Every structure is written in structure tokens, then in C-alpha cells.
């Protein structure tokens, strides 16, 4: 079934003079094993929405149905919310929000132990998750707060992977990463998707959206303003000042304007574009 969001509202500091409505009548559907992107300007409600997905925040109105779980104000005290967090893993933009143990090994094993797995089995799951993100045994006993920013991000991801959720949410996963590290992390996320995981990426990086996402949702001031494919987003939304259009799309548009027979909806990477360029060059020759 995936995720079904129905008419969700959320207000911060409700019933105070500082009340701020972060989500307003948001509805969407995400199918199992989809790779989706959630985009929008800072403050549009993206992070608020994904925190509702695993019950960290509870909607004021509306409901979120995730398989057998219901997240709603009516069910806010349900004991099922703890198990929901095993089903839906959220990796925050800032890894410091998730790291607190004295060693990397203990930090990654904490979530596993919190769901009832103890001792050697918990450590085995932690070690496996660390290997998935490219951290070997030399990191096990190191304090997480002494690691580099990228290494901290990997430990935070490993802590979620260790509990093996079916749905993985990455909030700005590549922010602060160099191109090689970003490519490495996205390769991991793609592999998790191939294993059957539902992937939700919150991002401002439109190149990432264009390359990897099957579906895109766009929020603006707490409201859902777009749902569709990346090519539909970049072809039909006129408010381009709100989006950093991918460079490959800009190039493809220019080539099409110059007369190249180019289906923009099929262009997501440079590899997609090259055959059309070769064909065009052969035609001119």
C-alpha cells in the first residue's frame, strides 16, 4: 500500500501568538518501492511532512496511512507509533541530531537494542550496517563526534539501516558532500531501492531529482502544488525562480531550440543525451 496522506494539517506552537501553519490540506500517495523526491523552498513544509510519516510529529487534522499504521490526532497515543519508527526510518539532514553514544558501534546498535534485539546479534546488525555505508571495524570504537561531517552522516545512516525499515527517508542527504562522496551515497541509496525499499529524498538538489526520482512532490508554503515526474516538473512549472533547473535540462532545452529532435522527457543524465548528439552530428555530416 505504501503511504497515503489525506488532508493533513500541522501548526507549530498552536494556540499561541506565534502559531505557524506548516502544512495545509496536504494529500499524496506513495507506492511501495517507489523512489520519490520531495522538493520546495526552505520553510515550505518538507521536513515537517516527513516527520509526520514516522510519528515524530502528529497532524492536527487529517491522517497518514502507512500499511497497517495510522498517524492522526485521534491515534496520537497509540502504542503502535514505536513500531512505526521501525517501519519508517528517517535520516535527518544534520547527523548530530541522531548521534549520542560514546562509540560508533554503540550508537549504531542502540536502535536495534531499542527494538528488542540484544547482545551479539545487535552488534552483528550494527557491523553489517556500518559495512553498507563503507565504514570498517577501525571506526567501531571511535567517538562519533570526533568524526568528519561525512563520516557522521554515514554513522547516522547506518543507525537507521541496522533496524532494517521498509521505508527510508533521507533529508538533504548530499548537502556538504563533495561530488565523489555524493555519488557514493546515492549509489548506496539506489542499491537499497533495488532491494525493495521505498525511498523518499527531501532535497533542493534538482540534479539529484532529475537523475534518480521516479516521482516528485512539490510543497509551497505548506501546500502541495505539484505531483508528477521530474520531466513534467521541469517542463510545465513556470516559476523557475523557485527551482534550480538541472544543468542537463538547460543544455537539452538549448539544443532542442536549435533544432535537435530531442524528447526532453527522456533526458535525465549526460549518458541519455549523448546518443542524440551523435545522431545529430552524423546527420549534419
N, C-alpha and C positions, 0 to 999 in steps of 0.2 A: 504493500500500500504506500509506503514512503511517508511523506509529510503533507498534511492538508491543513492549511491555515485559513481560518474562516472569520472574517470581520474583526480582526484583532485591534484593540486599542491599548496603549500604555502611556501613563503620565508619571513623570518623575515629580517627587515632592507634592503629591496630590493633596488637596485640601490645605495648601499653604499659599502665601502670596508669591512664592517662587515656582509655582506649578508650571511644568513644561510638558506639553504633549509630544511624545517622541514617536508614537505610532498612531495612525488614524485610519481605521477601517481597512486594514491590510488583509488581503486574501491571496493565496497562491497554492500551487500544487507542485511537489517534487516527487518524482517516481523513484522507486528502488533502483540503485546502481546508476543513477544519473550523475553527471559531473556538471554542477551549476555554479554560476558566479552571481554574487550579489554586489551591485555597484551603486554609486551615488556619492554626492559630496559629503565632506565631513559634517556630521550632525544630522544626516538625512534619516538616521534610524537603523542603519545596518547592524551595528553591534548590539543594539537593544533587541532587535528581532531574533538574532541567533542565540542570545542569552535566554530568550523565551523558549527556544527549541529544546533546551535540556533542563528547563525548570529553574534556572538561576533567577530569572525574573518571571513573574506571573502576570498575564494580561489582566487589565481592568475589566475588559469586555471581550467577547469572542472566545474562540478556543483553538487550540492546536492539537490535531490528532496525529500521533506518530505510532503506527501499528496499533498495539493494544493500549497505548498510553494516551491520556487526555490531559493537556495542560490548560487550565482555566481557573478563574477566580473561585468557582464553586469547588474545584478539586485541589485548591492550594495546600491543603493539609494532608493530602493523600500520601501514604507511605510508599506508593509506587514511584514517587519522584526520585528517590535514591537509585532505584534500578534503572530509571530512565537515563540517568547520567552514565550508566554503564553502556547503555544502548547508543547514546549520542555523545560523542567526545568532542569537546571544544578546546582548541588550542588558541590561546589569547595572543594578541599582537606583541605584548610585552611579556617575555618568559618569566620575569621576576614575579609576576602575579601567581605563578604556579610552582615556583621553587622555594623550598623552605627547610629541607632536611640537611643534615651535616655532610652527607656524601651523595654523589651522583647515584650510586647503587641504591641507597635507601630512599632517595627521592623518587626514583622510577618505580620501585617496589611498593611505595606507600599506597597508591591507588588500588593495586592488586590485593594487598592485605585488607584494605578497607571493604573489599567485596568478598571477604571470607577465605581467601587463599593465603596460606601461611608458609613459613619456613623455606625449605629448599625449593619448592615449586614456585613460590613467589619470586625468589631470586632468579630462577631459570627464566621465567617470563620477562623479568626486568632485563636480563642479559640479552635475550633474544631481541627485545625491542631496541636496546642500545645498538646492537649489531645492525638492525634495519636502518638506523639513521647514520651509520658509519662511525660509531664510537666504540673502540675496542676496550679490552679489560684494563688498559692503562688509565682509563677515566673512572673506573668503578669507585675508587676511594678518594677521589678529588672532591673538594668542596665546590658545589655548583656555582657559588657566587664569585669564585676565582677564575671561572672560565671566560672565554671571549663571548661576545654577543651572539655570534653564530652557533657556538657550542652550547650556550644556554638554550637557544631556540631548539636545538636538536634534543637536548635533555627533556625539555617540556613536551616535545612531540612524542618522545619515547615513553614518557609517563602516561600518555593517553593510549598509545599503541599497545602498551602492556596489558590493558584491560580489554582489548580487542572489541571496540564498539563497531556496530554495523554502519553508523553514520559518523563521518568525520567532518568537522567544521574548522577551517583554517582562517583566522582573522589576520589579513595582511601578511601572508606567510613569507614573502620575499623582501619585505621592507628592511633596508640596511644590509642586504646581501650583495656581494659582488656578482657579476654575471655568471661566473662559473659555479658559485655556491647556489645561486638561484636555480640554475639548470639542474644541479644535483638534487635539490629539494623537490623541484617539480617532477623529476624522474621518479622519485620515491612516491609522490602523491599519485602519479599516473599508474604506477605499479599497484598501489593499494586499490585504485579504481578497477584495474583489471582483475583483482582478486574478488571483486564483487561488492566493494564498499561504495556507499553513496558519499559523494564528495561535494561539499559546499565551501566555496572560497569567497571570502569578503575581500575586495581589493579595489584599489584605484588604478592598478596597472592594466590598461586596456590591451597591451600586447599579450599579457597572460590570458586575458579573457578571450581574445581572438584565437589564440593558439590552442587552448585546452577546453574551454567550456562548450557544452552541448546546448545549454540554455542560459539565458541571462535575465535577472530581475533587477529593475532599477527603482530605487526609492528617492523621493524628493520631498523634503520637509515632512517626513513621516508617512507619506502616501506612496502607494505603488503606482508608478507612472509608465512602466514598460515591462512586458514579458514576451520573450521570443528568443530567436537565435542570435548569435553575435553578428552575423551578416545583416540581419534585419535591424538590429540596433544601430549599426554604423551606416546603414543605407537610408533609414527612414527618420531617425531622430534629428530634428533640425537644430536643437540647442547644443551645437558642438562646443560652445564655450564652456559647457559643463563637463565635457569629456575630453580626455587626451586621446585623440584618434590614433590607433596603431600606425606606425610608420609604414608597414607593408600595405595597409589600406590606402594611405595617402599616395604611395607610389603607384598602386594599381589604378586608382582613380585618374591620376595624371596620364597614365598610359592609355587608358580607355578613352580619355578626352582627345588623345592624339590619333585615335582610330584603331587601336588594337581591339580585336574581338576577344573580350575578356569577361567571363562570368564572375563578377565580384563576389557572389555568394560562395564560390569555391576557393577563394584565396584566403588562406589563413597563415601560411608561412612562406618564406622565400622559396622553398622547395616546390610549393604549389604554383608559384609564379613563373619559375624558370622555363618549363616546357612551352608556355605561351610566348615567352620572349624568343625562344629558339625558333618556334614556328613562324613568328613574325619576321625574324631576321631572314629565314630561308625564303619567305615569300618576297621580300624586298630584293634579295639576290637574284 
